[in-house]
């Protein structure tokens, strides 16, 4: 970007303050935020007349009020389709880690702990092969998770606003559930892979978590707001579900303290797309979107307001 444009960078690699964001939208022609930058309607209202493009460094745009930007004549773009494989890999890692107690096991062998050796009834988890996986959101990431899970012998089930293409269902041997409630009640593992929208906020609330089997696990690599964390921690406390693997949190970077220190909960610091390859490709998409826009062309990854 510095080769192509007069660029001001946030060198520190930390979230910008509200004051810094206000200054940026007032002075810039293009703003490049990340998922941690809240570009809400109030901030957009303070934008100068020169700001014409918000090129998000991320696939999701729930950190941006797209409708407010659109109303002010500001184009919004994102970086889709470059973090699918990496996020699916991490999702599969959590699907394996929680039932098989991988994190617990790793903590046994440390400098401070003396492992006593193998025992027939110690550190027993649950088999993955043959279990039912329920995927919430059968987009690109959901399908990539399904491909991996099928290879591990999981039975693939999914809930989506609409059924997937029949060819995709056939390839994945996936069963569509029109009712999320009915699917939740029958799954051994549930993977959250849908976007965060007003319609999916607390999609997994206390009522829905109670539908899950007490031996079931839940994994979330999408957005933390999709699960009611207070209800989740209570469900785990009460033995209503067996455990969880979370890479995202409802109030990032804050983590609900009730989720900490639990042997049956694996917590990761929002690292689903944290590979050199993924972040490089995201940056390249940002540059392409900006260059296309500046050259007077429609950017390839424009995001429009939706009714969600």
C-alpha positions as CSV (number, residue, x, y, z in Angstrom):
1,X,0.0,0.0,0.0
2,X,2.9,2.4,0.7
3,X,4.2,1.8,-2.8
4,X,0.8,2.7,-4.3
5,X,-0.7,5.3,-2.0
6,X,0.1,7.9,0.6
7,X,-0.4,5.5,3.5
8,X,-0.6,6.1,7.2
9,X,0.0,2.8,9.0
10,X,-0.9,1.6,12.5
11,X,2.5,0.2,13.1
12,X,1.9,-1.1,16.7
13,X,-0.4,-4.0,15.6
14,X,-2.9,-3.2,18.3
15,X,-6.5,-1.9,18.1
16,X,-6.8,1.8,17.3
17,X,-8.3,4.0,19.9
18,X,-11.7,5.6,19.2
19,X,-9.9,9.0,18.9
20,X,-7.5,7.6,16.4
21,X,-10.3,6.1,14.3
22,X,-12.2,9.4,14.4
23,X,-9.1,11.2,13.1
24,X,-8.6,8.6,10.4
25,X,-12.2,8.8,9.0
26,X,-12.0,12.6,9.1
27,X,-8.7,12.8,7.1
28,X,-8.6,9.7,4.8
29,X,-9.9,8.8,1.4
30,X,-9.7,5.1,2.3
31,X,-9.9,3.3,5.7
32,X,-8.6,-0.2,6.3
33,X,-9.9,-1.5,9.6
34,X,-9.6,-4.9,11.1
35,X,-12.2,-7.0,13.1
36,X,-11.2,-5.2,16.3
37,X,-12.1,-1.8,14.9
38,X,-15.7,-0.9,15.5
39,X,-16.8,1.2,12.5
40,X,-20.3,2.0,13.8
41,X,-22.9,4.6,12.6
42,X,-21.6,7.3,15.0
43,X,-18.1,7.0,13.6
44,X,-19.2,6.9,10.0
45,X,-21.2,10.1,10.7
46,X,-18.0,11.8,11.6
47,X,-16.3,10.8,8.4
48,X,-15.1,13.6,6.1
49,X,-16.4,14.1,2.6
50,X,-13.2,12.5,1.2
51,X,-13.8,9.1,2.8
52,X,-15.2,6.9,0.0
53,X,-14.0,3.4,0.8
54,X,-13.8,1.2,3.8
55,X,-11.6,-1.8,2.8
56,X,-11.9,-4.2,5.7
57,X,-9.0,-6.5,6.5
58,X,-11.2,-9.5,7.2
59,X,-13.9,-11.7,5.7
60,X,-16.6,-10.7,8.2
61,X,-18.0,-7.2,8.3
62,X,-19.9,-7.3,11.5
63,X,-17.5,-4.7,12.9
64,X,-18.8,-2.2,10.3
65,X,-22.3,-0.6,10.0
66,X,-22.5,-1.4,6.2
67,X,-26.0,0.2,6.0
68,X,-24.7,3.5,7.5
69,X,-21.7,3.5,5.2
70,X,-23.9,2.8,2.2
71,X,-26.3,5.7,3.1
72,X,-23.3,8.1,3.3
73,X,-22.0,7.0,-0.1
74,X,-19.1,5.0,1.3
75,X,-18.2,1.7,-0.4
76,X,-17.4,-1.3,1.9
77,X,-15.2,-4.3,0.8
78,X,-13.9,-7.4,2.6
79,X,-11.5,-10.3,2.0
80,X,-13.6,-13.4,1.4
81,X,-12.5,-16.9,0.4
82,X,-8.9,-16.7,1.6
83,X,-9.3,-18.0,5.2
84,X,-11.6,-20.9,4.5
85,X,-9.1,-23.7,4.7
86,X,-7.2,-22.3,7.7
87,X,-10.4,-21.7,9.7
88,X,-11.6,-25.2,8.8
89,X,-8.3,-26.7,9.9
90,X,-8.6,-25.0,13.3
91,X,-12.2,-26.0,13.6
92,X,-11.3,-29.6,13.0
93,X,-8.5,-29.3,15.6
94,X,-11.0,-28.2,18.2
95,X,-13.4,-31.0,17.2
96,X,-10.6,-33.4,17.9
97,X,-9.1,-31.6,20.9
98,X,-12.1,-31.4,23.2
99,X,-13.6,-34.9,23.1
100,X,-10.1,-36.5,23.1
101,X,-8.9,-34.2,26.0
102,X,-5.8,-33.2,24.0
103,X,-5.2,-30.0,26.0
104,X,-5.6,-31.8,29.3
105,X,-3.1,-34.4,28.2
106,X,-0.6,-31.9,27.0
107,X,-0.7,-30.2,30.4
108,X,0.2,-33.4,32.2
109,X,3.7,-33.6,30.7
110,X,5.5,-30.4,31.8
111,X,8.6,-29.6,33.8
112,X,6.6,-29.3,36.9
113,X,4.5,-32.5,36.5
114,X,5.8,-36.0,36.7
115,X,3.8,-38.3,34.4
116,X,3.1,-41.6,36.2
117,X,2.7,-43.6,33.0
118,X,-0.1,-45.2,31.1
119,X,-3.1,-46.6,32.9
120,X,-6.2,-48.4,31.5
121,X,-8.9,-46.1,32.8
122,X,-7.0,-42.8,32.9
123,X,-7.6,-39.7,30.6
124,X,-10.4,-41.4,28.7
125,X,-12.2,-39.2,26.2
126,X,-14.7,-40.0,23.5
127,X,-14.2,-41.6,20.0
128,X,-14.7,-39.2,17.0
129,X,-15.3,-41.8,14.3
130,X,-19.0,-42.6,13.9
131,X,-20.3,-39.6,15.8
132,X,-22.8,-37.1,14.4
133,X,-21.5,-33.6,13.6
134,X,-24.0,-30.8,13.2
135,X,-22.7,-27.8,11.3
136,X,-24.5,-24.5,11.7
137,X,-23.9,-22.5,8.5
138,X,-23.0,-24.5,5.4
139,X,-21.1,-21.8,3.5
140,X,-17.5,-22.2,2.3
141,X,-16.1,-22.8,5.8
142,X,-18.9,-25.1,6.8
143,X,-18.4,-27.2,3.7
144,X,-14.6,-27.3,4.3
145,X,-15.2,-28.5,7.9
146,X,-17.6,-31.1,6.5
147,X,-14.9,-32.4,4.1
148,X,-12.4,-32.8,6.9
149,X,-14.9,-34.3,9.3
150,X,-16.1,-36.9,6.7
151,X,-12.5,-38.0,6.4
152,X,-12.5,-38.7,10.1
153,X,-15.6,-40.8,9.8
154,X,-18.1,-38.4,11.2
155,X,-21.7,-38.3,10.0
156,X,-22.4,-34.9,8.5
157,X,-25.5,-33.0,9.3
158,X,-26.2,-29.3,8.8
159,X,-28.6,-26.4,9.4
160,X,-28.6,-23.5,7.0
161,X,-31.1,-20.9,5.8
162,X,-31.5,-22.9,2.6
163,X,-30.3,-26.4,1.7
164,X,-27.0,-26.7,0.0
165,X,-26.7,-27.7,-3.7
166,X,-27.7,-31.4,-4.1
167,X,-24.3,-32.1,-5.6
168,X,-22.6,-30.8,-2.5
169,X,-24.9,-32.8,-0.2
170,X,-24.1,-35.9,-2.2
171,X,-20.4,-35.3,-2.1
172,X,-20.4,-34.7,1.7
173,X,-23.1,-37.3,2.4
174,X,-24.7,-34.4,4.4
175,X,-28.2,-34.4,5.9
176,X,-30.0,-31.1,5.9
177,X,-32.1,-30.1,8.9
178,X,-34.7,-27.4,8.4
179,X,-35.1,-27.2,12.2
180,X,-32.1,-26.1,14.2
181,X,-33.8,-27.3,17.4
182,X,-34.3,-30.8,16.1
183,X,-30.7,-31.0,14.8
184,X,-29.2,-29.8,18.1
185,X,-31.1,-32.5,20.0
186,X,-29.5,-35.3,18.0
187,X,-25.9,-34.2,17.5
188,X,-22.7,-35.4,19.3
189,X,-20.7,-32.4,18.2
190,X,-22.0,-29.0,17.0
191,X,-19.8,-26.7,15.0
192,X,-20.7,-23.0,14.6
193,X,-19.7,-21.7,11.2
194,X,-22.4,-19.1,10.3
195,X,-21.8,-15.3,10.1
196,X,-22.7,-13.0,13.0
197,X,-25.8,-10.9,12.0
198,X,-28.7,-9.6,14.0
199,X,-30.5,-12.8,13.2
200,X,-27.8,-15.0,14.6
201,X,-27.0,-13.0,17.7
202,X,-27.3,-15.5,20.6
203,X,-28.6,-18.1,18.1
204,X,-27.4,-20.6,20.7
205,X,-29.2,-19.4,23.8
206,X,-30.1,-21.1,27.0
207,X,-33.2,-22.7,25.5
208,X,-31.3,-24.2,22.6
209,X,-28.3,-25.3,24.6
210,X,-30.7,-27.3,26.8
211,X,-31.7,-29.2,23.7
212,X,-28.3,-30.7,23.3
213,X,-27.3,-34.1,24.7
214,X,-25.4,-34.1,27.9
215,X,-22.5,-35.9,26.2
216,X,-22.4,-33.5,23.3
217,X,-19.7,-30.9,22.6
218,X,-19.9,-27.5,20.9
219,X,-17.1,-25.8,18.8
220,X,-17.2,-22.1,17.7
221,X,-14.7,-20.6,15.2
222,X,-17.2,-18.1,13.7
223,X,-18.1,-15.2,16.0
224,X,-18.5,-15.2,19.8
225,X,-21.8,-13.3,19.7
226,X,-23.6,-16.3,18.2
227,X,-23.4,-18.2,21.6
228,X,-24.8,-16.8,24.8
229,X,-21.6,-17.3,26.9
230,X,-23.4,-17.0,30.2
231,X,-25.8,-19.7,29.2
232,X,-23.0,-21.8,27.8
233,X,-21.0,-21.7,31.1
234,X,-24.1,-22.6,33.0
235,X,-24.9,-25.5,30.7
236,X,-21.4,-26.9,31.2
237,X,-21.6,-26.3,35.0
238,X,-24.9,-28.2,35.1
239,X,-23.7,-31.1,33.0
240,X,-26.1,-30.3,30.2
241,X,-23.3,-30.4,27.7
242,X,-19.9,-32.2,27.9
243,X,-17.6,-29.3,26.9
244,X,-16.7,-26.7,24.3
245,X,-13.9,-25.5,22.1
246,X,-13.9,-21.8,21.4
247,X,-11.7,-19.6,19.2
248,X,-14.0,-16.6,19.5
249,X,-15.7,-14.8,22.3
250,X,-18.7,-12.6,22.9
251,X,-16.8,-9.6,24.2
252,X,-13.3,-9.9,22.8
253,X,-10.7,-9.5,23.9
254,X,-12.4,-10.1,27.3
255,X,-13.1,-13.7,28.0
256,X,-15.9,-14.7,30.3
257,X,-14.1,-15.8,33.5
258,X,-16.6,-18.6,34.0
259,X,-15.1,-20.3,31.0
260,X,-11.6,-20.2,32.3
261,X,-9.8,-23.0,34.0
262,X,-12.2,-25.8,32.9
263,X,-10.6,-29.1,31.8
264,X,-13.4,-29.7,29.3
265,X,-13.2,-26.3,27.7
266,X,-10.4,-25.5,25.2
267,X,-9.9,-21.7,24.6
268,X,-7.9,-20.2,21.7
269,X,-7.1,-16.5,21.1
270,X,-9.1,-16.0,17.8
271,X,-6.4,-17.6,15.7
272,X,-8.6,-19.3,13.0
273,X,-7.0,-17.3,10.2
274,X,-3.6,-16.9,11.8
275,X,-1.4,-18.3,9.2
276,X,1.2,-16.4,7.1
277,X,-0.5,-17.6,3.9
278,X,-4.0,-16.4,5.0
279,X,-3.0,-13.0,6.3
280,X,-0.8,-12.4,3.2
281,X,-3.7,-13.2,0.9
282,X,-6.1,-11.0,2.9
283,X,-3.7,-8.1,2.5
284,X,-3.4,-8.7,-1.2
285,X,-7.2,-8.6,-1.5
286,X,-7.3,-5.3,0.4
287,X,-4.8,-3.8,-2.0
288,X,-6.7,-5.1,-5.1
289,X,-10.0,-3.7,-3.8
290,X,-8.4,-0.3,-3.1
291,X,-6.6,-0.1,-6.4
292,X,-9.8,-1.1,-8.4
293,X,-11.8,1.5,-6.6
294,X,-9.2,4.3,-7.1
295,X,-9.0,3.4,-10.8
296,X,-12.7,3.9,-11.1
297,X,-13.7,0.3,-11.3
298,X,-16.0,-1.7,-9.1
299,X,-13.9,-3.5,-6.4
300,X,-14.3,-7.2,-6.6
301,X,-15.2,-7.8,-3.0
302,X,-17.8,-5.1,-2.4
303,X,-20.3,-5.7,0.4
304,X,-23.8,-4.4,0.2
305,X,-26.4,-3.9,3.0
306,X,-28.6,-6.9,3.7
307,X,-31.9,-7.6,5.4
308,X,-30.3,-9.9,8.1
